[in-house]
């Protein structure tokens, strides 16, 4: 998901130079050898300058200097009570209260569900943004970093003067994660340390994270997809993807394992039987009506999206398939729809046990994890025309563990 739209290059001067080089503007037709040599030198210099502008990572904005300090960010006192996070398409709510910022739109966040701490991204310009730290129950916000997004690259300056760059940015409640493919860094706002996360080979950080990274230490990894070598291979992959999506609709055994939960503290992994094909939705075109219920379409273009064209959640996207969080007793749990969406599994990561809560051959269309006022979690799953629920996840795990 792109954070900002890249600014197109203003190429009026470059266009003029190119026209001159090609002889498209009025001038002498006959050129001396010296003029031709000068023209070639100018052309080479112009090409080099254009390549530099296209490939150079954006510099951190100068405005970052106005908030930098030699002192470490002081950790706020934790919220004394239950923290309930509610996701919204344009931000989030904490205990029913929407988190907003006067500088601009909140468009990304990370919350520690045990302490109430959070960091969010706020858009402060067409390509500029800030990261702000706070805690539930305290209206004060501390700017811990500022950044700019240009030409597909992110550059960030932190409050203590450190500069980091990458392609994806994931806020956590104690800092942020930034990656450049297989090179991943995690910055901590409280001690100013930058840790290099050694993720397993063949995986990368999933750009979208739905779980509680700060309290659990877990991040979701996605298997690196190999690009097709030619058009024919790409067509074969597209057909495989369509059949994979169809299989998720009708159910059936699958062993995709395109995602894994990675513990940034211990290096342990938990493989998830989830396919990356589910993150694609189709944009159909060239459609003609066959009857009142069926349209025949000649073209389809697949793209990655959290929502379909009607604004409804694309519930087969990996973002909606796995949640992870910390229970009241400190145990870490993950809930995932797996095996072509036919199973809803609960992972007790403390005891390293896996339990299948619900199962349906034709697929489980969606699930929802809810935290209640007394702190317990429940899990609800949609199985066709019916809905089933685990009313108390703690009690369910206690019962399963004793069997």
C-alpha positions as CSV (number, residue, x, y, z in Angstrom):
1,X,0.0,0.0,0.0
2,X,1.5,3.3,-1.0
3,X,1.5,6.0,1.7
4,X,1.7,8.9,-0.6
5,X,1.4,9.6,-4.3
6,X,4.7,10.2,-5.9
7,X,5.2,13.7,-7.4
8,X,5.7,13.7,-11.1
9,X,9.0,15.2,-12.4
10,X,8.7,18.7,-13.8
11,X,10.3,18.1,-17.1
12,X,9.8,21.3,-19.0
13,X,13.5,22.2,-19.0
14,X,14.5,18.6,-19.7
15,X,12.1,18.5,-22.7
16,X,13.5,21.8,-24.1
17,X,17.1,20.3,-23.8
18,X,16.0,17.1,-25.5
19,X,14.4,19.0,-28.3
20,X,17.5,21.0,-28.8
21,X,19.7,17.9,-28.8
22,X,17.5,16.3,-31.4
23,X,17.5,19.4,-33.7
24,X,13.7,19.8,-33.4
25,X,13.9,23.5,-32.7
26,X,15.0,26.1,-35.2
27,X,18.8,26.3,-35.6
28,X,21.6,25.7,-38.0
29,X,21.3,22.4,-39.9
30,X,25.0,22.0,-40.6
31,X,27.0,21.3,-37.5
32,X,30.8,21.2,-37.1
33,X,32.6,18.2,-35.5
34,X,33.1,20.3,-32.4
35,X,29.4,21.1,-32.2
36,X,28.5,17.5,-32.5
37,X,31.0,16.5,-29.8
38,X,29.5,19.2,-27.5
39,X,26.0,17.9,-28.3
40,X,27.0,14.4,-27.3
41,X,28.6,15.5,-24.1
42,X,25.4,17.5,-23.2
43,X,23.2,14.5,-24.0
44,X,25.3,12.3,-21.8
45,X,25.2,14.8,-18.9
46,X,21.4,15.2,-19.3
47,X,20.9,11.4,-19.2
48,X,23.1,11.1,-16.1
49,X,21.2,13.9,-14.3
50,X,17.8,12.3,-15.1
51,X,19.0,9.0,-13.8
52,X,20.3,10.6,-10.6
53,X,16.9,12.3,-10.0
54,X,15.0,9.0,-10.6
55,X,17.3,6.8,-8.4
56,X,18.3,9.0,-5.5
57,X,16.4,8.3,-2.3
58,X,14.7,11.4,-0.9
59,X,16.5,13.4,1.7
60,X,14.9,13.8,5.1
61,X,12.9,17.1,5.3
62,X,14.7,20.1,6.8
63,X,11.7,20.7,9.1
64,X,12.8,17.7,11.1
65,X,15.4,19.7,12.9
66,X,12.9,21.8,14.9
67,X,11.8,18.9,17.1
68,X,15.1,17.0,17.6
69,X,16.5,16.7,21.1
70,X,19.3,15.1,23.0
71,X,16.9,13.6,25.6
72,X,15.3,10.3,25.2
73,X,11.5,10.0,24.9
74,X,10.1,9.5,28.4
75,X,7.7,6.5,28.6
76,X,4.2,7.5,29.7
77,X,2.5,5.7,32.6
78,X,0.4,2.8,31.3
79,X,-3.4,3.1,31.1
80,X,-5.0,1.4,34.1
81,X,-7.8,-0.5,32.6
82,X,-8.9,-2.6,29.6
83,X,-7.8,-1.3,26.2
84,X,-10.2,-1.9,23.4
85,X,-9.0,-1.1,19.9
86,X,-11.5,-0.5,17.1
87,X,-10.3,-0.3,13.5
88,X,-11.6,2.3,11.1
89,X,-10.9,2.9,7.4
90,X,-9.5,6.4,8.3
91,X,-7.9,5.7,11.7
92,X,-8.8,4.0,14.9
93,X,-10.7,4.2,18.2
94,X,-9.5,3.5,21.7
95,X,-12.3,2.5,24.1
96,X,-14.9,4.0,21.7
97,X,-13.1,7.4,21.3
98,X,-11.7,8.2,17.9
99,X,-8.0,9.2,17.8
100,X,-7.6,12.3,15.7
101,X,-4.8,14.9,15.1
102,X,-5.1,18.6,14.3
103,X,-2.2,18.4,11.8
104,X,-3.9,16.0,9.4
105,X,-5.4,12.6,8.7
106,X,-4.3,9.6,10.8
107,X,-3.6,6.8,8.4
108,X,-1.6,4.2,10.2
109,X,-1.1,3.1,13.8
110,X,0.3,0.6,16.2
111,X,-1.3,0.0,19.7
112,X,0.0,-1.9,22.7
113,X,-3.2,-3.5,24.0
114,X,-1.8,-4.1,27.5
115,X,-0.5,-0.6,28.3
116,X,-2.7,1.6,26.1
117,X,0.4,3.1,24.4
118,X,0.2,3.9,20.7
119,X,2.1,5.5,17.8
120,X,0.3,6.8,14.7
121,X,1.2,8.3,11.4
122,X,-0.4,11.6,10.5
123,X,-0.2,13.1,7.0
124,X,1.1,16.7,7.3
125,X,1.5,17.4,3.6
126,X,1.2,15.9,0.1
127,X,4.4,13.8,0.8
128,X,5.2,14.6,4.4
129,X,4.2,12.8,7.6
130,X,4.9,12.6,11.3
131,X,4.9,9.8,13.9
132,X,3.4,10.7,17.2
133,X,3.5,8.8,20.5
134,X,0.7,8.8,23.2
135,X,-1.2,6.7,25.7
136,X,-4.9,6.2,26.3
137,X,-6.3,8.7,28.8
138,X,-3.6,11.3,28.1
139,X,-4.3,14.0,25.4
140,X,-0.6,14.9,25.0
141,X,1.1,13.7,21.9
142,X,4.9,13.5,21.4
143,X,6.4,13.8,17.9
144,X,9.0,11.1,17.7
145,X,9.9,11.2,14.0
146,X,9.1,13.0,10.7
147,X,9.5,11.8,7.2
148,X,8.9,12.2,3.5
149,X,7.7,9.8,0.8
150,X,9.0,10.2,-2.8
151,X,9.3,8.0,-5.8
152,X,8.5,4.8,-3.8
153,X,11.0,5.5,-1.1
154,X,10.6,6.6,2.5
155,X,13.1,8.7,4.4
156,X,12.7,9.3,8.2
157,X,14.5,11.5,10.7
158,X,13.9,10.6,14.4
159,X,13.7,13.0,17.4
160,X,17.3,12.0,18.4
161,X,18.8,12.8,14.9
162,X,18.9,9.4,13.3
163,X,18.1,8.9,9.6
164,X,16.5,5.8,8.2
165,X,15.2,4.9,4.8
166,X,13.2,2.1,3.2
167,X,10.2,1.0,1.2
168,X,7.6,0.1,3.9
169,X,6.9,1.7,7.3
170,X,5.1,-0.1,10.1
171,X,4.3,1.9,13.3
172,X,4.5,0.0,16.6
173,X,3.5,1.4,20.0
174,X,7.2,1.6,21.0
175,X,8.7,2.8,17.7
176,X,8.5,1.7,14.1
177,X,9.7,-0.9,11.6
178,X,11.2,0.1,8.3
179,X,12.4,-2.4,5.6
180,X,14.3,-2.5,2.3
181,X,13.2,-5.9,1.1
182,X,15.1,-8.5,3.1
183,X,16.9,-5.8,5.2
184,X,14.6,-4.9,8.2
185,X,15.3,-2.4,11.0
186,X,13.3,-1.7,14.2
187,X,13.7,1.6,15.9
188,X,12.8,2.0,19.6
189,X,11.8,5.5,20.7
190,X,12.6,5.0,24.4
191,X,16.3,4.0,24.1
192,X,17.0,5.2,20.5
193,X,18.3,1.8,19.5
194,X,18.1,0.6,15.9
195,X,17.9,-3.2,15.7
196,X,18.5,-5.2,12.6
197,X,15.9,-7.9,12.4
198,X,17.3,-11.1,10.8
199,X,14.2,-12.5,9.2
200,X,14.2,-16.0,7.7
201,X,15.5,-16.2,4.1
202,X,12.9,-16.2,1.4
203,X,10.5,-14.0,3.5
204,X,9.8,-10.3,3.8
205,X,7.8,-8.1,6.3
206,X,4.1,-8.1,5.2
207,X,3.3,-4.4,4.5
208,X,0.1,-4.6,6.5
209,X,0.0,-5.8,10.1
210,X,-3.2,-6.3,12.0
211,X,-1.8,-7.7,15.3
212,X,-0.3,-6.2,18.4
213,X,3.4,-6.0,17.6
214,X,4.5,-4.1,20.7
215,X,3.1,-6.4,23.4
216,X,3.7,-9.7,21.6
217,X,6.9,-9.1,19.7
218,X,5.4,-10.8,16.7
219,X,5.3,-9.6,13.1
220,X,3.7,-11.2,10.0
221,X,6.1,-12.3,7.3
222,X,5.2,-13.0,3.7
223,X,7.0,-15.4,1.4
224,X,8.8,-13.6,-1.4
225,X,7.0,-14.2,-4.7
226,X,9.2,-15.0,-7.7
227,X,8.4,-12.8,-10.7
228,X,7.5,-14.8,-13.8
229,X,10.4,-15.0,-16.3
230,X,8.2,-14.3,-19.4
231,X,4.7,-13.5,-20.5
232,X,3.8,-17.2,-20.8
233,X,4.9,-18.0,-17.3
234,X,3.0,-15.0,-16.1
235,X,-0.2,-16.2,-17.8
236,X,0.3,-19.7,-16.1
237,X,0.7,-18.0,-12.7
238,X,-2.4,-16.0,-13.3
239,X,-4.4,-19.1,-14.1
240,X,-3.0,-20.9,-11.0
241,X,-4.1,-17.9,-9.0
242,X,-7.6,-18.0,-10.3
243,X,-7.9,-21.7,-9.5
244,X,-6.4,-21.0,-6.0
245,X,-9.0,-18.4,-5.4
246,X,-11.7,-20.7,-6.6
247,X,-10.4,-23.4,-4.3
248,X,-10.7,-21.0,-1.4
249,X,-14.4,-20.5,-2.3
250,X,-15.3,-24.2,-2.5
251,X,-12.9,-25.4,0.2
252,X,-10.4,-28.2,0.2
253,X,-7.0,-29.1,1.6
254,X,-4.2,-26.6,0.8
255,X,-0.6,-26.2,1.8
256,X,0.3,-22.7,0.8
257,X,2.2,-21.5,3.9
258,X,2.9,-18.2,2.3
259,X,2.8,-16.4,5.7
260,X,4.5,-17.0,9.0
261,X,4.5,-15.2,12.4
262,X,8.0,-14.2,13.4
263,X,9.0,-13.5,17.0
264,X,11.4,-10.5,16.9
265,X,12.7,-11.3,20.4
266,X,13.4,-15.0,20.1
267,X,13.6,-15.6,16.3
268,X,11.0,-18.4,16.5
269,X,8.5,-18.8,13.7
270,X,4.9,-20.1,13.5
271,X,4.0,-21.2,9.9
272,X,0.5,-20.3,8.7
273,X,-1.4,-22.2,6.0
274,X,-2.5,-19.1,4.2
275,X,-2.2,-18.4,0.5
276,X,-1.0,-15.0,-0.9
277,X,-3.5,-15.3,-3.7
278,X,-6.3,-14.2,-1.5
279,X,-5.1,-10.6,-1.4
280,X,-6.0,-10.2,-5.1
281,X,-9.3,-8.8,-6.3
282,X,-10.5,-8.6,-9.8
283,X,-11.3,-5.5,-11.9
284,X,-13.5,-6.8,-14.6
285,X,-14.0,-5.1,-18.0
286,X,-15.4,-5.9,-21.4
287,X,-18.6,-7.4,-19.9
288,X,-21.7,-8.4,-21.7
289,X,-25.0,-9.6,-20.1
290,X,-25.7,-13.3,-20.6
291,X,-28.9,-13.2,-18.5
292,X,-30.3,-11.3,-15.6
293,X,-27.8,-13.0,-13.2
294,X,-24.7,-13.6,-15.2
295,X,-22.2,-11.2,-17.1
296,X,-19.6,-12.6,-19.4
297,X,-16.4,-10.5,-19.2
298,X,-13.5,-10.6,-21.7
299,X,-10.9,-9.1,-19.4
300,X,-9.9,-9.2,-15.8
301,X,-7.1,-7.3,-14.1
302,X,-6.0,-8.5,-10.6
303,X,-4.8,-6.1,-8.0
304,X,-4.1,-6.2,-4.3
305,X,-6.7,-4.6,-2.1
306,X,-8.2,-4.7,1.4
307,X,-11.6,-3.8,0.0
308,X,-13.6,-4.7,-3.1
309,X,-15.0,-2.2,-5.5
310,X,-18.1,-1.9,-3.3
311,X,-16.1,-0.9,-0.3
312,X,-16.6,-4.2,1.5
313,X,-13.6,-5.9,3.2
314,X,-11.8,-8.4,0.9
315,X,-12.0,-11.0,3.7
316,X,-9.7,-13.4,1.9
317,X,-6.8,-10.8,2.0
318,X,-4.1,-11.9,4.5
319,X,-4.8,-8.8,6.6
320,X,-8.2,-10.1,7.6
321,X,-7.1,-13.7,8.1
322,X,-4.9,-13.5,11.2
323,X,-5.0,-11.7,14.5
324,X,-2.4,-11.9,17.3
325,X,-2.6,-10.3,20.8
326,X,-1.7,-10.8,24.5
327,X,-4.2,-12.3,26.9
328,X,-4.9,-10.9,30.4
329,X,-2.6,-13.5,31.9
330,X,0.3,-12.6,29.6
331,X,-0.1,-15.5,27.2
332,X,0.2,-14.7,23.4
333,X,-2.5,-16.0,21.1
334,X,-3.0,-16.0,17.3
335,X,-6.3,-16.6,15.5
336,X,-6.1,-17.5,11.8
337,X,-8.3,-18.7,9.0
338,X,-6.3,-21.3,7.2
339,X,-6.4,-24.3,4.8
340,X,-8.2,-22.6,2.0
341,X,-10.3,-20.7,4.6
342,X,-11.9,-24.0,5.7
343,X,-10.5,-23.8,9.3
344,X,-10.4,-21.3,12.1
345,X,-7.4,-22.1,14.2
346,X,-6.3,-20.8,17.6
347,X,-2.6,-20.8,18.4
348,X,-1.4,-20.8,22.0
349,X,2.1,-19.5,21.3
350,X,3.1,-19.9,25.0
351,X,2.5,-23.7,25.0
352,X,3.1,-24.0,21.2
353,X,-0.3,-25.7,20.8
354,X,-2.8,-25.3,17.9
355,X,-6.5,-25.9,18.2
356,X,-9.2,-25.9,15.5
357,X,-12.1,-23.9,16.8
358,X,-14.4,-24.1,13.7
359,X,-14.3,-26.1,10.5
360,X,-16.3,-25.9,7.3
361,X,-15.5,-27.6,4.0
362,X,-17.2,-24.8,2.0
363,X,-15.1,-22.2,3.8
364,X,-15.4,-19.7,6.7
365,X,-16.2,-16.4,5.1
366,X,-15.0,-14.1,7.9
367,X,-14.1,-14.0,11.6
368,X,-13.9,-11.3,14.2
369,X,-11.9,-11.1,17.5
370,X,-13.5,-8.9,20.1
371,X,-12.2,-7.7,23.5
372,X,-14.8,-7.0,26.2
373,X,-15.0,-4.5,29.0
374,X,-13.8,-7.1,31.6
375,X,-10.7,-7.9,29.5
376,X,-11.7,-11.3,28.0
377,X,-11.6,-12.1,24.3
378,X,-14.3,-13.7,22.2
379,X,-14.1,-15.1,18.6
380,X,-16.9,-15.0,16.1
381,X,-16.9,-16.9,12.8
382,X,-19.3,-16.8,9.8
383,X,-20.0,-20.3,8.5
384,X,-22.4,-19.9,5.5
385,X,-25.7,-18.7,6.8
386,X,-24.9,-19.3,10.4
387,X,-22.5,-17.7,13.0
388,X,-20.7,-19.5,15.7
389,X,-18.8,-18.0,18.6
390,X,-16.2,-18.8,21.2
391,X,-17.6,-16.7,24.0
392,X,-14.5,-16.8,26.2
393,X,-11.1,-17.5,24.6
394,X,-9.3,-17.9,27.9
395,X,-11.8,-20.5,29.1
396,X,-11.6,-22.3,25.7
397,X,-7.8,-22.5,25.9
398,X,-7.9,-23.7,29.5
399,X,-10.3,-26.4,28.6
400,X,-8.3,-27.6,25.6
401,X,-5.0,-27.5,27.5
402,X,-6.4,-29.8,30.2
403,X,-7.6,-32.5,27.8
